[in-house]
Amino acid sequence: MKTILVPVGSLEKGINTLQYAIDFAKHISAKVYVIKVYGVNKVAGSIKTVGNILAENCKKELKQLLEAVDQKNVDITASTMHGGLVDNIQLFIKNIDIDLIISASNRIAKDETVFIGNLTGSIINNVDCPIIVVPPTYKFKPIKTILMAIKSGVIKRDHILDPLSLLLKSFNAKLNLLQVITPNLQDEDLVINESLNALKSTFTTSENATIFQGVLEHLNQNNPDMLCVIRRRKGFFMKLWQQNIVKKVDFESRIPLLVLRGAI
């Protein structure tokens, strides 16, 4: 895991996320790419592009952001890009091999009931790259325990677990695996994938209506430094991200959330 992409928004919310990413990268000797995207202004019902002004403002804000963090001698490349965030991230990943994205949870959400805002939700839904979602005020600390919540133990796509495996090795962390047995779970789902089985330090099952309920039940007991889930085509978490936002009432994590790429 050598390259980390950090999409940033406002200075206020971007500082904490970027500092977390820098501290994270320092620990694993990774390079950080920072991108800030600027769009189009709407004036009197029509769309007018004030390209030079927007570009200069974006560069100025990015410069202020970089000056506000402790860079800790981490290799950082910062860029401004014009257009949609997801489109630019996909373009960026096509040209540069990115191992991990680190993004804020409610980066643009003004609604305090929202856990994951629209832009981060769009990245989770549409970008084929593992992502760590960082709570607004969370400060980096070395990862000792990761709690991974799954419903099905079936993993059909190759290399899904690679980022998790690398994190466990880099931080010398342990993986506590929680399988939440929900209603209508199929017998084949109870069989844990061989590679996942090899990574776990502990294994617990819990019967709950949803994965989130199972996580809440076991969170304090495990006291993890990170929560991990797999984005799948079907299931509880995929339903959460269908609208690109996640309400706190449906799911919330006060620790970093690692979302592994399942199926787009």
Number of C-alpha atoms within 10 A of each C-alpha: 16 13 17 23 27 24 28 22 23 14 15 12 18 24 22 22 28 27 20 22 28 26 20 20 21 17 14 15 16 20 20 26 20 20 21 21 22 19 16 14 12 10 9 6 6 8 10 11 13 11 14 9 10 17 17 12 13 22 19 12 17 24 14 13 21 18 11 16 16 13 16 11 8 17 15 16 11 16 14 18 17 16 11 13 21 19 13 18 21 16 11 16 15 10 8 12 12 20 17 20 24 26 28 29 29 25 24 16 16 9 10 9 14 20 25 29 21 20 23 26 23 18 22 26 21 15 18 15 19 25 25 22 25 28 22 21 14 14 15 18 11 14 17 15 20 26 25 23 22 22 23 20 16 15 18 10 10 8 14 19 18 15 20 21 18 13 16 19 12 15 14 12 17 19 23 21 21 21 24 24 21 16 10 6 12 11 8 10 16 16 12 17 14 11 13 17 14 10 16 18 13 12 12 11 16 17 13 16 12 17 24 17 16 22 23 13 13 17 14 9 8 13 14 20 18 22 24 20 18 21 22 17 13 10 13 16 20 18 13 16 19 12 13 19 20 24 16 13 9 15 17 18 19 15 19 25 23 25 22 24 22 21 16 12
